[in-house]
Amino acid sequence: MPVYELAQLTWEEVRDLDREHAIAVLPVGAIEAHGPHLPLDTDVVIATAMARAGAQKLADRGRVVLMLPALAYTVASFGAAFHGTLSISTITVTALLVDVARSLTDQGFTLLALANVHLDPEHLTALNEAVKLARADRLLPIIFPDLTRKPWGTRLGDEFRSGACHAGQFESSIVIAERPESVREMIRASLAANPSSLSRAIKAGKRTFDTAGGPRAYFGDPAAATAEEGARLIDALGSILEEAVNAAL
Ligand SMILES: [Zn+2]
């Protein structure tokens, strides 16, 4: 089975698909500061890579999978003070996701799977609210593997597990593998590691990258990133998405 790109099909091609068994995959990213070396759309790049890898695995097992165009705007309050970050409200994100789910339901789709690597707590709240509202409204189920929860996060490397995982080795590796021309290589290679744990800072009540110990909007070790690691991580993220979808079906 091929993976279909919804936006590139015609309406008659969608009409003729086996929509009763079709899974829609929506990459959800952010426009947010990612250190001095990665572009603002880093989470869109990573979510799209995760979505594509997961969609291909599902399609290889005979599922009808449609990739939706990525959602690039969301809550990004931790990075809001950095130039270029565009942060919108949780209520807007939730409403948009529920409306997309409603439209997909009307169109006869079975499941909406979100591919998400943006771990801002308010953003995760917005996604979880959408999951709940879709259920309450009897829409198609919205699901997403929450990478901050076990067992998923344990499969994404030591840096991810340490919580120092914003624009560090994890995210830089994936962007190098996926879109190398957008990485500022000279800067990346010169960055000192920042072991401050963002997840621990969040638990301690910090609400910005700066107060969490990331004055340049990165955590972890960007200089240690490699394309090989990125390819491995994209495959791991794809497997996580595939497993989450299979668990929901
Ligand atoms: Zn990110």
Residues whose N, C-alpha, C, O or C-beta is under 5 A from the ligand:
A	BS01	ZN	D43 V117
